[in-house]
């Protein structure tokens, strides 16, 4: 079978899987961003209990396998009365996992803001919340965006594991096609190319565009 014939026969399944992967990535990225910001700020809180809660979350999700986390969220939590639909369990687990990595990026970027900027906020008599929102976070965002681009690529690749809890994403469809046809090179080769296109021509350019926008806003370029 030629590759064009392969695509003609299986294009519907591949397109469906690609759309599910995009949805999983978008939602997982949103969870990652929100959780990373919250946990990163909690890690810097004055309250010992708040810092401890953030540390426990970060160390737990960074120190365990994403695959094991997926199985816990989908197969184990129902034993405690918490049932998640497989699509929800997929993006939520991926987001929580990479949110732990993102939290450390947020904390590091905030701490990298020069001390003089913090002192300037104090001199202007700004409240801690306003100082963080108007002075510190915009500069921290510029510092965090380059490594954040790598994190978003990891989130995209991490979504491939949701196929193991039967979310019908691109990898799930590629596996099903391979099981039915034994055309491993065509099935997984197509999936590989699609993931590469997303990472190289969607995620990376978007993050670089955001870097330029934020740098321009704070006058660095």
HELIX and SHEET records of a PDB file:
HELIX    1   1 UNK A    3  UNK A   43  1                                  41    
HELIX    2   2 UNK A   48  UNK A   62  1                                  15    
HELIX    3   3 UNK A   66  UNK A   71  1                                   6    
HELIX    4   4 UNK A   72  UNK A   76  3                                   5    
HELIX    5   5 UNK A   77  UNK A   80  5                                   4    
HELIX    6   6 UNK A   86  UNK A  111  1                                  26    
HELIX    7   7 UNK A  115  UNK A  123  1                                   9    
HELIX    8   8 UNK A  128  UNK A  131  1                                   4    
HELIX    9   9 UNK A  132  UNK A  136  3                                   5    
HELIX   10  10 UNK A  137  UNK A  158  1                                  22    
HELIX   11  11 UNK A  159  UNK A  165  5                                   7    
HELIX   12  12 UNK A  170  UNK A  181  1                                  12    
HELIX   13  13 UNK A  184  UNK A  198  1                                  15    
HELIX   14  14 UNK A  199  UNK A  203  3                                   5    
HELIX   15  15 UNK A  204  UNK A  217  1                                  14    
END                                                                             
